[in-house]
Amino acid sequence: MSNAQKRLMIAGYGGLPFGEVSQCEAGNVGVLGVPSEVSNGPRMGASLAPDALRRMTGQLGADLPVNGRDLGNLDLSGDWSDALMQLVTQLVDNDVVPVVLGGASDVALAVLHAIPDLPVVAAMPMARGDVAARQANTIWVGLNGAQPADVWDQISQRKMGWRTARHLDEGHGEFSESPERAVLWIDMSVIDLGHAAGVVGLNPAGMKPETLVAVIGAMLCSWQAIVITGLAPARDTRGMSELAAIETLNAALRDG
């Protein structure tokens, strides 16, 4: 049996068949793993996330609520960031929704660079300065109060929408304006470490997993691309972090 045949016998993320970009049809999702690693810090292991999420969906018997293909993991040799941007652009141009499983935050930044004109909903505890400097149509979900002053200034000057984890956990998740079409970036470090041990960042007083799922599921956006980063599955022997990521992704895709 060839390697290609063996590959087709293994279900991809959420029960999706493995395949190629050319097999994705308009209205499908195209799942792509990008196992990049965080560059520093004590909580390494983000490179294990794409395959851990595939395994967990298999164990749960959890299927995605849409059709599509799992395109496997991106080869990280060479200029993988440019290759990722080209793949994302190709999928979006063909009305296929890229679901990109990172990896470190550089995965999401490459996706945002590939489709720079779309609004972004970013669920993350700390706003990256390079993302905060983008155009105004960005909504921040689950920020904590430890943002650098210059980042807060950028968010304020551009009148970006934002809610802290406390706001959201207390039920204040409404936004005055939500985009019809947007890119969703979920960094799993937005969840409090006490609820999900397998995250890259330490985020005291972060969101509860059920809050993240509810908030993302309630947003009436048509997601043009979804990126998950910041998951370090080896840190969570119970798999609660993978479960939170899977439930949030399924909530986003249910009406997307």
C-alpha atoms as an extended CHARMM CRD file, in Angstrom:
* protein
*
       256  EXT
         1         1  MET       CA              0.0000000000        0.0000000000        0.0000000000  PROA      1               0.0000000000
         2         2  SER       CA              1.3930000000        3.3800000000       -0.9900000000  PROA      2               0.0000000000
         3         3  ASN       CA              1.8470000000        6.2690000000        1.4400000000  PROA      3               0.0000000000
         4         4  ALA       CA             -0.8590000000        8.1790000000       -0.4270000000  PROA      4               0.0000000000
         5         5  GLN       CA             -3.3190000000        5.3210000000        0.0880000000  PROA      5               0.0000000000
         6         6  LYS       CA             -2.4720000000        5.0840000000        3.7700000000  PROA      6               0.0000000000
         7         7  ARG       CA             -2.9710000000        8.8260000000        4.0890000000  PROA      7               0.0000000000
         8         8  LEU       CA             -6.4510000000        8.6400000000        2.5820000000  PROA      8               0.0000000000
         9         9  MET       CA             -7.4680000000        5.9560000000        5.0780000000  PROA      9               0.0000000000
        10        10  ILE       CA             -6.8420000000        8.2750000000        8.0330000000  PROA      10              0.0000000000
        11        11  ALA       CA             -9.5440000000       10.8200000000        8.7880000000  PROA      11              0.0000000000
        12        12  GLY       CA             -8.3760000000       14.3960000000        9.0630000000  PROA      12              0.0000000000
        13        13  TYR       CA             -9.6030000000       17.0740000000       11.4250000000  PROA      13              0.0000000000
        14        14  GLY       CA            -13.2420000000       16.6300000000       12.3850000000  PROA      14              0.0000000000
        15        15  GLY       CA            -13.6170000000       13.5270000000       10.2440000000  PROA      15              0.0000000000
        16        16  LEU       CA            -12.7320000000       15.3580000000        7.0310000000  PROA      16              0.0000000000
        17        17  PRO       CA            -11.0030000000       13.3520000000        4.3030000000  PROA      17              0.0000000000
        18        18  PHE       CA             -7.4340000000       14.2510000000        3.4710000000  PROA      18              0.0000000000
        19        19  GLY       CA             -7.0870000000       15.8410000000        0.0640000000  PROA      19              0.0000000000
        20        20  GLU       CA             -5.5700000000       18.5400000000       -2.0940000000  PROA      20              0.0000000000
        21        21  VAL       CA             -6.5070000000       22.1720000000       -2.6240000000  PROA      21              0.0000000000
        22        22  SER       CA             -7.8410000000       21.2890000000       -6.0750000000  PROA      22              0.0000000000
        23        23  GLN       CA            -10.4230000000       18.9960000000       -4.4300000000  PROA      23              0.0000000000
        24        24  CYS       CA            -11.9230000000       21.8090000000       -2.3330000000  PROA      24              0.0000000000
        25        25  GLU       CA            -15.1610000000       23.2200000000       -3.6990000000  PROA      25              0.0000000000
        26        26  ALA       CA            -16.7770000000       26.6000000000       -3.1490000000  PROA      26              0.0000000000
        27        27  GLY       CA            -18.4880000000       26.6470000000        0.2190000000  PROA      27              0.0000000000
        28        28  ASN       CA            -16.1160000000       24.0330000000        1.6690000000  PROA      28              0.0000000000
        29        29  VAL       CA            -13.5480000000       24.5080000000        4.3960000000  PROA      29              0.0000000000
        30        30  GLY       CA             -9.8930000000       23.7000000000        3.8280000000  PROA      30              0.0000000000
        31        31  VAL       CA             -8.1640000000       22.6590000000        7.0600000000  PROA      31              0.0000000000
        32        32  LEU       CA             -4.4100000000       23.2120000000        7.1340000000  PROA      32              0.0000000000
        33        33  GLY       CA             -2.0000000000       22.4820000000        9.9800000000  PROA      33              0.0000000000
        34        34  VAL       CA              0.9700000000       24.8190000000       10.4430000000  PROA      34              0.0000000000
        35        35  PRO       CA              3.0590000000       23.3450000000       13.2850000000  PROA      35              0.0000000000
        36        36  SER       CA              5.3050000000       26.3150000000       14.0060000000  PROA      36              0.0000000000
        37        37  GLU       CA              6.8380000000       26.6330000000       17.4680000000  PROA      37              0.0000000000
        38        38  VAL       CA              6.9500000000       29.6020000000       19.8190000000  PROA      38              0.0000000000
        39        39  SER       CA             10.3790000000       31.2110000000       19.7760000000  PROA      39              0.0000000000
        40        40  ASN       CA             10.8730000000       31.5050000000       23.5310000000  PROA      40              0.0000000000
        41        41  GLY       CA              9.2570000000       31.1420000000       26.9280000000  PROA      41              0.0000000000
        42        42  PRO       CA              8.6990000000       28.2540000000       29.3370000000  PROA      42              0.0000000000
        43        43  ARG       CA              5.5560000000       26.8470000000       27.6770000000  PROA      43              0.0000000000
        44        44  MET       CA              6.7310000000       25.3770000000       24.3960000000  PROA      44              0.0000000000
        45        45  GLY       CA              4.7670000000       22.7990000000       22.4240000000  PROA      45              0.0000000000
        46        46  ALA       CA              2.6220000000       24.7940000000       19.9820000000  PROA      46              0.0000000000
        47        47  SER       CA              4.0190000000       22.7110000000       17.1070000000  PROA      47              0.0000000000
        48        48  LEU       CA              2.1050000000       19.6840000000       18.4540000000  PROA      48              0.0000000000
        49        49  ALA       CA             -1.2770000000       21.3930000000       18.2500000000  PROA      49              0.0000000000
        50        50  PRO       CA             -2.4920000000       20.5510000000       14.6990000000  PROA      50              0.0000000000
        51        51  ASP       CA             -2.0830000000       16.7940000000       15.1010000000  PROA      51              0.0000000000
        52        52  ALA       CA             -3.3830000000       16.8720000000       18.6870000000  PROA      52              0.0000000000
        53        53  LEU       CA             -6.5820000000       18.5490000000       17.4910000000  PROA      53              0.0000000000
        54        54  ARG       CA             -7.0110000000       15.9280000000       14.7740000000  PROA      54              0.0000000000
        55        55  ARG       CA             -6.5960000000       13.1220000000       17.3020000000  PROA      55              0.0000000000
        56        56  MET       CA             -9.0170000000       14.7020000000       19.7570000000  PROA      56              0.0000000000
        57        57  THR       CA            -11.7710000000       15.1310000000       17.1720000000  PROA      57              0.0000000000
        58        58  GLY       CA            -11.3220000000       11.4770000000       16.2750000000  PROA      58              0.0000000000
        59        59  GLN       CA            -11.6100000000       10.4160000000       19.9120000000  PROA      59              0.0000000000
        60        60  LEU       CA            -14.7070000000       12.5470000000       20.4030000000  PROA      60              0.0000000000
        61        61  GLY       CA            -16.3040000000       11.5070000000       17.1460000000  PROA      61              0.0000000000
        62        62  ALA       CA            -16.7870000000       15.2270000000       16.5670000000  PROA      62              0.0000000000
        63        63  ASP       CA            -17.5100000000       16.1160000000       12.9460000000  PROA      63              0.0000000000
        64        64  LEU       CA            -17.3420000000       19.5900000000       11.4970000000  PROA      64              0.0000000000
        65        65  PRO       CA            -20.7760000000       20.9830000000       10.6310000000  PROA      65              0.0000000000
        66        66  VAL       CA            -19.5940000000       21.7240000000        7.0630000000  PROA      66              0.0000000000
        67        67  ASN       CA            -17.9360000000       19.8620000000        4.2050000000  PROA      67              0.0000000000
        68        68  GLY       CA            -14.3240000000       20.1820000000        3.2320000000  PROA      68              0.0000000000
        69        69  ARG       CA            -10.8660000000       18.6670000000        3.0810000000  PROA      69              0.0000000000
        70        70  ASP       CA             -7.9750000000       18.3670000000        5.4960000000  PROA      70              0.0000000000
        71        71  LEU       CA             -4.9080000000       19.4670000000        3.5430000000  PROA      71              0.0000000000
        72        72  GLY       CA             -2.4390000000       18.0550000000        6.0750000000  PROA      72              0.0000000000
        73        73  ASN       CA              0.4490000000       19.9820000000        7.6130000000  PROA      73              0.0000000000
        74        74  LEU       CA              2.4190000000       22.6630000000        5.8260000000  PROA      74              0.0000000000
        75        75  ASP       CA              6.0880000000       21.8820000000        5.2380000000  PROA      75              0.0000000000
        76        76  LEU       CA              7.9570000000       24.4020000000        7.3850000000  PROA      76              0.0000000000
        77        77  SER       CA             11.2260000000       24.1750000000        5.4840000000  PROA      77              0.0000000000
        78        78  GLY       CA             12.1170000000       27.2180000000        3.4310000000  PROA      78              0.0000000000
        79        79  ASP       CA              9.9120000000       30.3050000000        3.3590000000  PROA      79              0.0000000000
        80        80  TRP       CA              6.8290000000       28.6690000000        4.8310000000  PROA      80              0.0000000000
        81        81  SER       CA              5.1950000000       32.0010000000        5.6560000000  PROA      81              0.0000000000
        82        82  ASP       CA              5.0830000000       32.9480000000        1.9830000000  PROA      82              0.0000000000
        83        83  ALA       CA              3.7980000000       29.4750000000        1.0680000000  PROA      83              0.0000000000
        84        84  LEU       CA              1.0370000000       29.8110000000        3.6950000000  PROA      84              0.0000000000
        85        85  MET       CA              0.0220000000       33.2130000000        2.3410000000  PROA      85              0.0000000000
        86        86  GLN       CA             -0.2300000000       31.8160000000       -1.1840000000  PROA      86              0.0000000000
        87        87  LEU       CA             -2.3390000000       28.8550000000       -0.0270000000  PROA      87              0.0000000000
        88        88  VAL       CA             -4.7050000000       31.0700000000        1.9610000000  PROA      88              0.0000000000
        89        89  THR       CA             -5.0880000000       33.4720000000       -0.9600000000  PROA      89              0.0000000000
        90        90  GLN       CA             -5.8060000000       30.5730000000       -3.3230000000  PROA      90              0.0000000000
        91        91  LEU       CA             -8.4610000000       29.1320000000       -1.0070000000  PROA      91              0.0000000000
        92        92  VAL       CA            -10.1890000000       32.4650000000       -0.3800000000  PROA      92              0.0000000000
        93        93  ASP       CA            -10.1960000000       33.3010000000       -4.1000000000  PROA      93              0.0000000000
        94        94  ASN       CA            -12.0580000000       30.0280000000       -4.6860000000  PROA      94              0.0000000000
        95        95  ASP       CA            -14.6250000000       30.7250000000       -1.9220000000  PROA      95              0.0000000000
        96        96  VAL       CA            -13.1060000000       28.0620000000        0.3270000000  PROA      96              0.0000000000
        97        97  VAL       CA            -12.7680000000       28.9630000000        4.0280000000  PROA      97              0.0000000000
        98        98  PRO       CA             -9.2160000000       28.3280000000        5.2940000000  PROA      98              0.0000000000
        99        99  VAL       CA             -9.2110000000       26.8280000000        8.7960000000  PROA      99              0.0000000000
       100       100  VAL       CA             -5.5810000000       27.1080000000        9.8560000000  PROA      100             0.0000000000
       101       101  LEU       CA             -4.4130000000       25.1600000000       12.9010000000  PROA      101             0.0000000000
       102       102  GLY       CA             -1.2420000000       26.6570000000       14.4000000000  PROA      102             0.0000000000
       103       103  GLY       CA              1.2640000000       26.8400000000       15.7390000000  PROA      103             0.0000000000
       104       104  ALA       CA              2.5540000000       30.0640000000       17.1340000000  PROA      104             0.0000000000
       105       105  SER       CA              1.1380000000       33.5320000000       16.4980000000  PROA      105             0.0000000000
       106       106  ASP       CA              3.3080000000       33.9860000000       13.3950000000  PROA      106             0.0000000000
       107       107  VAL       CA              0.8660000000       31.6180000000       11.6720000000  PROA      107             0.0000000000
       108       108  ALA       CA             -2.0060000000       34.0630000000       12.1830000000  PROA      108             0.0000000000
       109       109  LEU       CA              0.0750000000       37.0370000000       11.0950000000  PROA      109             0.0000000000
       110       110  ALA       CA              0.8140000000       35.3480000000        7.7660000000  PROA      110             0.0000000000
       111       111  VAL       CA             -2.9040000000       34.7160000000        7.2450000000  PROA      111             0.0000000000
       112       112  LEU       CA             -3.7470000000       38.3480000000        8.0230000000  PROA      112             0.0000000000
       113       113  HSD       CA             -1.0920000000       39.5200000000        5.5620000000  PROA      113             0.0000000000
       114       114  ALA       CA             -2.6110000000       37.2860000000        2.8790000000  PROA      114             0.0000000000
       115       115  ILE       CA             -6.0560000000       38.8920000000        3.1820000000  PROA      115             0.0000000000
       116       116  PRO       CA             -5.3070000000       42.3480000000        4.6230000000  PROA      116             0.0000000000
       117       117  ASP       CA             -8.5350000000       44.0970000000        3.6420000000  PROA      117             0.0000000000
       118       118  LEU       CA            -10.9040000000       41.9660000000        5.7070000000  PROA      118             0.0000000000
       119       119  PRO       CA            -11.9800000000       42.9290000000        9.2350000000  PROA      119             0.0000000000
       120       120  VAL       CA            -10.5040000000       40.8340000000       12.0330000000  PROA      120             0.0000000000
       121       121  VAL       CA            -12.0170000000       39.4610000000       15.2290000000  PROA      121             0.0000000000
       122       122  ALA       CA             -9.0940000000       38.5820000000       17.5030000000  PROA      122             0.0000000000
       123       123  ALA       CA             -9.7480000000       36.5380000000       20.6530000000  PROA      123             0.0000000000
       124       124  MET       CA             -6.5120000000       36.9540000000       22.5570000000  PROA      124             0.0000000000
       125       125  PRO       CA             -5.2620000000       38.2360000000       25.9160000000  PROA      125             0.0000000000
       126       126  MET       CA             -2.5460000000       40.6000000000       24.6840000000  PROA      126             0.0000000000
       127       127  ALA       CA             -2.9240000000       42.7590000000       21.5860000000  PROA      127             0.0000000000
       128       128  ARG       CA              0.1430000000       42.5110000000       19.4050000000  PROA      128             0.0000000000
       129       129  GLY       CA              1.4030000000       45.9390000000       18.4060000000  PROA      129             0.0000000000
       130       130  ASP       CA              1.6860000000       45.0530000000       14.7090000000  PROA      130             0.0000000000
       131       131  VAL       CA             -1.9470000000       43.9190000000       14.6540000000  PROA      131             0.0000000000
       132       132  ALA       CA             -3.1340000000       46.9120000000       16.6740000000  PROA      132             0.0000000000
       133       133  ALA       CA             -1.4650000000       49.1460000000       14.0780000000  PROA      133             0.0000000000
       134       134  ARG       CA             -3.6250000000       47.7270000000       11.2730000000  PROA      134             0.0000000000
       135       135  GLN       CA             -6.7560000000       49.3700000000        9.9530000000  PROA      135             0.0000000000
       136       136  ALA       CA             -9.5210000000       50.2300000000       12.3780000000  PROA      136             0.0000000000
       137       137  ASN       CA            -11.8420000000       47.3220000000       11.5710000000  PROA      137             0.0000000000
       138       138  THR       CA            -10.5340000000       45.0040000000       14.2800000000  PROA      138             0.0000000000
       139       139  ILE       CA            -12.4960000000       43.7130000000       17.2850000000  PROA      139             0.0000000000
       140       140  TRP       CA            -10.5620000000       42.4770000000       20.3240000000  PROA      140             0.0000000000
       141       141  VAL       CA            -12.1970000000       39.7440000000       22.4020000000  PROA      141             0.0000000000
       142       142  GLY       CA            -10.9460000000       38.8620000000       25.8920000000  PROA      142             0.0000000000
       143       143  LEU       CA             -8.1630000000       41.3930000000       26.3870000000  PROA      143             0.0000000000
       144       144  ASN       CA             -6.5900000000       41.6510000000       29.8040000000  PROA      144             0.0000000000
       145       145  GLY       CA             -5.4710000000       44.8710000000       31.4340000000  PROA      145             0.0000000000
       146       146  ALA       CA             -1.7490000000       44.3640000000       30.9240000000  PROA      146             0.0000000000
       147       147  GLN       CA             -1.5390000000       45.9010000000       27.4340000000  PROA      147             0.0000000000
       148       148  PRO       CA              1.4080000000       48.2450000000       26.8800000000  PROA      148             0.0000000000
       149       149  ALA       CA              0.3600000000       51.8990000000       26.8900000000  PROA      149             0.0000000000
       150       150  ASP       CA              1.2420000000       52.3980000000       23.2170000000  PROA      150             0.0000000000
       151       151  VAL       CA             -0.9810000000       49.4570000000       22.2150000000  PROA      151             0.0000000000
       152       152  TRP       CA             -3.9170000000       50.8700000000       24.1670000000  PROA      152             0.0000000000
       153       153  ASP       CA             -3.2590000000       54.1990000000       22.4270000000  PROA      153             0.0000000000
       154       154  GLN       CA             -3.3920000000       52.5300000000       19.0030000000  PROA      154             0.0000000000
       155       155  ILE       CA             -6.6190000000       50.7160000000       19.8670000000  PROA      155             0.0000000000
       156       156  SER       CA             -8.1670000000       53.9470000000       21.1680000000  PROA      156             0.0000000000
       157       157  GLN       CA             -7.0030000000       56.1230000000       18.2670000000  PROA      157             0.0000000000
       158       158  ARG       CA             -8.4520000000       53.6870000000       15.7260000000  PROA      158             0.0000000000
       159       159  LYS       CA            -11.6610000000       53.3240000000       17.7530000000  PROA      159             0.0000000000
       160       160  MET       CA            -11.4160000000       49.5420000000       17.6620000000  PROA      160             0.0000000000
       161       161  GLY       CA            -14.0410000000       47.4830000000       19.4430000000  PROA      161             0.0000000000
       162       162  TRP       CA            -12.8800000000       45.5300000000       22.4700000000  PROA      162             0.0000000000
       163       163  ARG       CA            -14.0940000000       43.6090000000       25.5050000000  PROA      163             0.0000000000
       164       164  THR       CA            -12.0860000000       42.2720000000       28.4120000000  PROA      164             0.0000000000
       165       165  ALA       CA            -12.4340000000       38.7300000000       29.6760000000  PROA      165             0.0000000000
       166       166  ARG       CA            -14.2650000000       40.1120000000       32.7160000000  PROA      166             0.0000000000
       167       167  HSD       CA            -16.7800000000       41.9580000000       30.5200000000  PROA      167             0.0000000000
       168       168  LEU       CA            -17.4730000000       38.7870000000       28.5720000000  PROA      168             0.0000000000
       169       169  ASP       CA            -17.7050000000       36.4610000000       31.5810000000  PROA      169             0.0000000000
       170       170  GLU       CA            -20.2370000000       38.8800000000       33.0890000000  PROA      170             0.0000000000
       171       171  GLY       CA            -22.3800000000       38.6590000000       29.9560000000  PROA      171             0.0000000000
       172       172  HSD       CA            -21.4040000000       41.9530000000       28.3020000000  PROA      172             0.0000000000
       173       173  GLY       CA            -20.4170000000       40.5160000000       24.9420000000  PROA      173             0.0000000000
       174       174  GLU       CA            -22.3840000000       42.7850000000       22.6190000000  PROA      174             0.0000000000
       175       175  PHE       CA            -20.5610000000       45.0100000000       20.1330000000  PROA      175             0.0000000000
       176       176  SER       CA            -22.0750000000       48.1280000000       18.6100000000  PROA      176             0.0000000000
       177       177  GLU       CA            -20.9500000000       47.1180000000       15.1330000000  PROA      177             0.0000000000
       178       178  SER       CA            -20.0050000000       43.6280000000       13.9490000000  PROA      178             0.0000000000
       179       179  PRO       CA            -18.6730000000       43.0180000000       10.4510000000  PROA      179             0.0000000000
       180       180  GLU       CA            -20.6480000000       40.8440000000        8.0370000000  PROA      180             0.0000000000
       181       181  ARG       CA            -17.4600000000       39.1600000000        6.7780000000  PROA      181             0.0000000000
       182       182  ALA       CA            -14.2950000000       38.8150000000        8.8340000000  PROA      182             0.0000000000
       183       183  VAL       CA            -11.2390000000       36.7680000000        9.7280000000  PROA      183             0.0000000000
       184       184  LEU       CA            -11.3610000000       35.0340000000       13.1150000000  PROA      184             0.0000000000
       185       185  TRP       CA             -8.1280000000       34.6470000000       15.0850000000  PROA      185             0.0000000000
       186       186  ILE       CA             -8.4330000000       32.5840000000       18.2630000000  PROA      186             0.0000000000
       187       187  ASP       CA             -5.3530000000       32.4770000000       20.4540000000  PROA      187             0.0000000000
       188       188  MET       CA             -6.0540000000       29.8320000000       23.0840000000  PROA      188             0.0000000000
       189       189  SER       CA             -4.0810000000       31.8060000000       25.6510000000  PROA      189             0.0000000000
       190       190  VAL       CA             -7.1990000000       33.9700000000       25.9660000000  PROA      190             0.0000000000
       191       191  ILE       CA             -8.5210000000       31.2140000000       28.2690000000  PROA      191             0.0000000000
       192       192  ASP       CA             -7.5290000000       31.2590000000       31.9270000000  PROA      192             0.0000000000
       193       193  LEU       CA             -4.8290000000       28.6870000000       32.6360000000  PROA      193             0.0000000000
       194       194  GLY       CA             -6.9230000000       27.2290000000       35.4490000000  PROA      194             0.0000000000
       195       195  HSD       CA             -9.5730000000       26.1540000000       32.9460000000  PROA      195             0.0000000000
       196       196  ALA       CA             -7.2580000000       25.0050000000       30.1440000000  PROA      196             0.0000000000
       197       197  ALA       CA             -3.7170000000       24.0690000000       31.0970000000  PROA      197             0.0000000000
       198       198  GLY       CA             -2.5390000000       23.5340000000       27.5330000000  PROA      198             0.0000000000
       199       199  VAL       CA             -2.0180000000       27.1010000000       26.4300000000  PROA      199             0.0000000000
       200       200  VAL       CA              1.1900000000       28.9040000000       25.5440000000  PROA      200             0.0000000000
       201       201  GLY       CA              0.5730000000       32.1240000000       27.4750000000  PROA      201             0.0000000000
       202       202  LEU       CA             -0.0310000000       32.5870000000       31.2000000000  PROA      202             0.0000000000
       203       203  ASN       CA             -3.2430000000       34.5780000000       31.4790000000  PROA      203             0.0000000000
       204       204  PRO       CA             -4.5810000000       34.9920000000       35.0320000000  PROA      204             0.0000000000
       205       205  ALA       CA             -8.2360000000       36.0380000000       35.0900000000  PROA      205             0.0000000000
       206       206  GLY       CA             -8.6340000000       34.9810000000       31.4730000000  PROA      206             0.0000000000
       207       207  MET       CA            -11.8640000000       33.8090000000       29.8600000000  PROA      207             0.0000000000
       208       208  LYS       CA            -13.7560000000       30.6830000000       30.7340000000  PROA      208             0.0000000000
       209       209  PRO       CA            -13.9100000000       28.1440000000       27.8600000000  PROA      209             0.0000000000
       210       210  GLU       CA            -17.7070000000       28.2020000000       27.8120000000  PROA      210             0.0000000000
       211       211  THR       CA            -17.6440000000       31.9870000000       27.5130000000  PROA      211             0.0000000000
       212       212  LEU       CA            -15.3110000000       31.8630000000       24.5240000000  PROA      212             0.0000000000
       213       213  VAL       CA            -17.5210000000       29.2830000000       22.7960000000  PROA      213             0.0000000000
       214       214  ALA       CA            -20.6840000000       31.2870000000       23.5070000000  PROA      214             0.0000000000
       215       215  VAL       CA            -19.2630000000       34.6430000000       22.3920000000  PROA      215             0.0000000000
       216       216  ILE       CA            -17.8090000000       33.3420000000       19.1230000000  PROA      216             0.0000000000
       217       217  GLY       CA            -20.9110000000       31.2700000000       18.4060000000  PROA      217             0.0000000000
       218       218  ALA       CA            -23.1440000000       34.3210000000       18.8980000000  PROA      218             0.0000000000
       219       219  MET       CA            -21.2430000000       36.5590000000       16.4720000000  PROA      219             0.0000000000
       220       220  LEU       CA            -23.2050000000       36.8910000000       13.2280000000  PROA      220             0.0000000000
       221       221  CYS       CA            -20.1260000000       37.0210000000       11.0090000000  PROA      221             0.0000000000
       222       222  SER       CA            -19.4460000000       35.0470000000        7.8720000000  PROA      222             0.0000000000
       223       223  TRP       CA            -15.9230000000       33.8880000000        8.6370000000  PROA      223             0.0000000000
       224       224  GLN       CA            -13.7090000000       34.0750000000        5.5550000000  PROA      224             0.0000000000
       225       225  ALA       CA            -10.7840000000       32.4690000000        7.3810000000  PROA      225             0.0000000000
       226       226  ILE       CA            -10.2430000000       31.0500000000       10.8750000000  PROA      226             0.0000000000
       227       227  VAL       CA             -6.8910000000       30.6730000000       12.6380000000  PROA      227             0.0000000000
       228       228  ILE       CA             -6.1650000000       28.9540000000       15.9480000000  PROA      228             0.0000000000
       229       229  THR       CA             -2.8460000000       29.5610000000       17.7110000000  PROA      229             0.0000000000
       230       230  GLY       CA             -1.3850000000       29.3790000000       21.2020000000  PROA      230             0.0000000000
       231       231  LEU       CA             -2.2850000000       25.7690000000       22.0050000000  PROA      231             0.0000000000
       232       232  ALA       CA              0.3720000000       23.6350000000       23.7610000000  PROA      232             0.0000000000
       233       233  PRO       CA             -1.4290000000       20.2810000000       24.1430000000  PROA      233             0.0000000000
       234       234  ALA       CA              1.3340000000       18.4290000000       25.9770000000  PROA      234             0.0000000000
       235       235  ARG       CA              0.7650000000       20.7810000000       28.9270000000  PROA      235             0.0000000000
       236       236  ASP       CA             -2.8000000000       19.5260000000       29.3990000000  PROA      236             0.0000000000
       237       237  THR       CA             -3.0280000000       15.8180000000       30.1940000000  PROA      237             0.0000000000
       238       238  ARG       CA             -6.8480000000       15.9890000000       30.3550000000  PROA      238             0.0000000000
       239       239  GLY       CA             -7.2000000000       17.4610000000       26.8770000000  PROA      239             0.0000000000
       240       240  MET       CA             -9.4940000000       20.2650000000       28.0600000000  PROA      240             0.0000000000
       241       241  SER       CA             -7.5850000000       22.8180000000       26.0050000000  PROA      241             0.0000000000
       242       242  GLU       CA             -8.0530000000       20.8770000000       22.7680000000  PROA      242             0.0000000000
       243       243  LEU       CA            -11.7160000000       20.4000000000       23.6410000000  PROA      243             0.0000000000
       244       244  ALA       CA            -12.1650000000       24.1610000000       24.0960000000  PROA      244             0.0000000000
       245       245  ALA       CA            -10.4930000000       24.8200000000       20.7430000000  PROA      245             0.0000000000
       246       246  ILE       CA            -12.6700000000       22.2420000000       18.9720000000  PROA      246             0.0000000000
       247       247  GLU       CA            -15.9070000000       23.5150000000       20.4960000000  PROA      247             0.0000000000
       248       248  THR       CA            -15.0480000000       27.1190000000       19.6500000000  PROA      248             0.0000000000
       249       249  LEU       CA            -14.1760000000       26.2200000000       16.0630000000  PROA      249             0.0000000000
       250       250  ASN       CA            -17.3800000000       24.2300000000       15.6300000000  PROA      250             0.0000000000
       251       251  ALA       CA            -19.3930000000       27.1180000000       17.0990000000  PROA      251             0.0000000000
       252       252  ALA       CA            -17.8220000000       29.4880000000       14.5780000000  PROA      252             0.0000000000
       253       253  LEU       CA            -18.5050000000       27.1900000000       11.6350000000  PROA      253             0.0000000000
       254       254  ARG       CA            -22.0210000000       26.2090000000       12.6060000000  PROA      254             0.0000000000
       255       255  ASP       CA            -23.5440000000       29.3150000000       11.0970000000  PROA      255             0.0000000000
       256       256  GLY       CA            -20.5770000000       30.4460000000        9.0130000000  PROA      256             0.0000000000
